[in-house]
């Protein structure tokens, strides 16, 4: 189900916002957290982009893990301090991962 459809529904939605792990932190632990949250029955999860886009790769990986768990994912995309090419690159990567 798309997030917009969830929000249009009269049902109360429960969502979680996740932050990608900081530089030097393990992505595997964050992916485990995603799986733990997913089995709790949240309606969707959002993932921040990381300050200044510093964790964009980890953000994309978390979005992919959320979708693999069968939960709709909302990916934040910060365009400030980024080039048009970088924004398109991130969008293409998100699309390619579903």
C-alpha positions as CSV (number, residue, x, y, z in Angstrom):
1,X,0.0,0.0,0.0
2,X,1.2,3.5,-0.7
3,X,1.8,5.9,2.1
4,X,-0.6,8.4,0.6
5,X,-3.4,5.8,0.8
6,X,-2.6,5.1,4.4
7,X,-2.8,8.8,5.2
8,X,-6.1,9.1,3.4
9,X,-7.6,6.2,5.4
10,X,-9.7,7.0,8.5
11,X,-7.4,4.5,10.4
12,X,-4.8,6.0,12.7
13,X,-1.3,5.3,11.2
14,X,1.7,4.5,13.3
15,X,5.1,5.3,11.7
16,X,8.7,5.4,12.8
17,X,11.4,7.7,11.6
18,X,14.9,6.2,11.5
19,X,18.2,7.9,11.3
20,X,21.0,6.3,9.3
21,X,24.0,5.1,11.4
22,X,26.7,7.7,11.9
23,X,30.1,7.3,10.2
24,X,31.9,4.4,11.7
25,X,28.7,2.7,13.0
26,X,27.6,-0.6,11.6
27,X,24.8,-0.7,9.0
28,X,23.9,-4.3,9.9
29,X,22.7,-3.2,13.4
30,X,20.5,-0.6,11.9
31,X,19.0,-3.2,9.5
32,X,18.3,-5.5,12.4
33,X,16.5,-2.6,14.1
34,X,14.4,-2.1,10.9
35,X,13.4,-5.8,11.0
36,X,12.5,-5.6,14.7
37,X,10.3,-2.5,14.1
38,X,8.7,-4.1,11.1
39,X,7.3,-7.1,13.0
40,X,5.6,-4.7,15.4
41,X,3.1,-3.8,12.7
42,X,4.0,-0.1,11.9
43,X,2.2,1.3,8.9
44,X,5.3,2.9,7.4
45,X,8.8,4.0,8.2
46,X,10.7,7.1,7.1
47,X,14.5,7.4,6.8
48,X,16.3,10.7,7.1
49,X,19.0,11.6,4.6
50,X,21.7,12.3,7.1
51,X,23.2,15.7,7.9
52,X,24.3,17.3,4.7
53,X,23.8,14.0,2.8
54,X,26.7,12.4,4.6
55,X,24.9,9.1,5.2
56,X,23.0,8.9,1.9
57,X,24.3,5.4,1.1
58,X,23.2,4.1,4.5
59,X,19.8,5.9,4.1
60,X,19.2,4.1,0.7
61,X,20.2,0.8,2.3
62,X,17.8,1.3,5.2
63,X,14.9,2.2,2.8
64,X,15.6,-1.0,0.8
65,X,15.6,-3.1,4.0
66,X,12.3,-1.5,5.1
67,X,10.7,-2.4,1.7
68,X,12.1,-5.9,1.9
69,X,10.3,-6.3,5.2
70,X,7.0,-5.5,3.5
71,X,6.6,-2.0,5.1
72,X,6.2,1.1,2.9
73,X,9.3,3.4,3.2
74,X,9.5,7.1,2.9
75,X,13.0,8.4,2.0
76,X,13.9,11.9,2.9
77,X,16.0,13.6,0.2
78,X,17.8,16.8,1.1
79,X,18.7,18.9,-1.9
80,X,20.6,21.7,-0.1
81,X,24.3,21.6,-0.7
82,X,23.9,19.0,-3.4
83,X,24.2,19.1,-7.2
84,X,21.4,18.3,-9.6
85,X,23.5,15.3,-10.7
86,X,23.8,14.0,-7.1
87,X,20.0,14.3,-6.5
88,X,19.3,12.4,-9.7
89,X,21.9,9.7,-8.8
90,X,20.2,9.2,-5.4
91,X,16.7,9.1,-7.0
92,X,18.0,6.6,-9.6
93,X,19.4,4.4,-6.8
94,X,16.2,4.5,-4.8
95,X,14.2,3.6,-7.9
96,X,16.5,0.7,-8.8
97,X,16.1,-0.7,-5.3
98,X,12.3,-0.5,-5.5
